[in-house]
Amino acid sequence: MNFFKNINYKKLAKISGILLLLCAIFLIICNVWVIRSTKAQIFDDVTKIEARNVGLVLGTNKFNRYGKPNLFFNYRIEAAVALFKANKIKHIIVGGDNSHTDYDETTDMHDALVQGGVPDSCITLDFAGFRTLDSVLRCLKIFGQSDVIIISQEFHDERALFIANYYKMNALGFATKDVAAGYSIRTSIREYFAKCKAVIDLYITHKEPHFLGEKIKLPI
């Protein structure tokens, strides 16, 4: 009890307030840095983006947490198919989380791409693309691809390109059709912290992918 009596609550509140303010400032700086540094690399018009041999589709679940079709998934597939049919990409790497037996983003995206008209021979599955950092770095280090078009929503492209730029990749981003702001508020909030984490992963902890392994030559 004496311990609690000796606590200076005003001082503790002041220190806590300062720490929260510093965290908020750091969060804002990270987001501004990621967004501004990648702005010129992102396109949303198939006719205006420079062609690359490879497109990297970042994984997401086919269904949302309510069991309904996930628009993030659908729009990424539509964009990848459009780029392929416009000859802007010749081959597609599909990165995604396949860490559980009942959860397979990668295969679902592969099947949707084939259904959209992309030949199976033009698709490579990366089952170890658990996170954005994993997908981007494995694209470079395992599949040997630096000149790529990263395909996802604009907010996701920003973070992926930030990672690619850190590793001196010659990457562009294609922003898929936008999803309404209220569609997934949780995703929007999470992205603010994800951009901050990307900065920490790259510049502080020097995070590596969960798995690397032997290099794989793409059929291009």
Secondary structure, DSSP 8 states (H G I E B T S, - for coil): -HHHHT--HHHHHHHHHHHHHHHHHHHHHHHHHHHHHHGGGEE--TTTS---SEEEE----SB-TTSSB-HHHHHHHHHHHHHHHTTS-SEEEEE-B--BTTB-HHHHHHHHHHHTT--GGGEEEETB--SHHHHHHHHHHTS---SEEEEE-HHHHHHHHHHHHHTT---EEEE-----TTT-HHHHHHHHHHHHHHHHHHHTS----S---S------
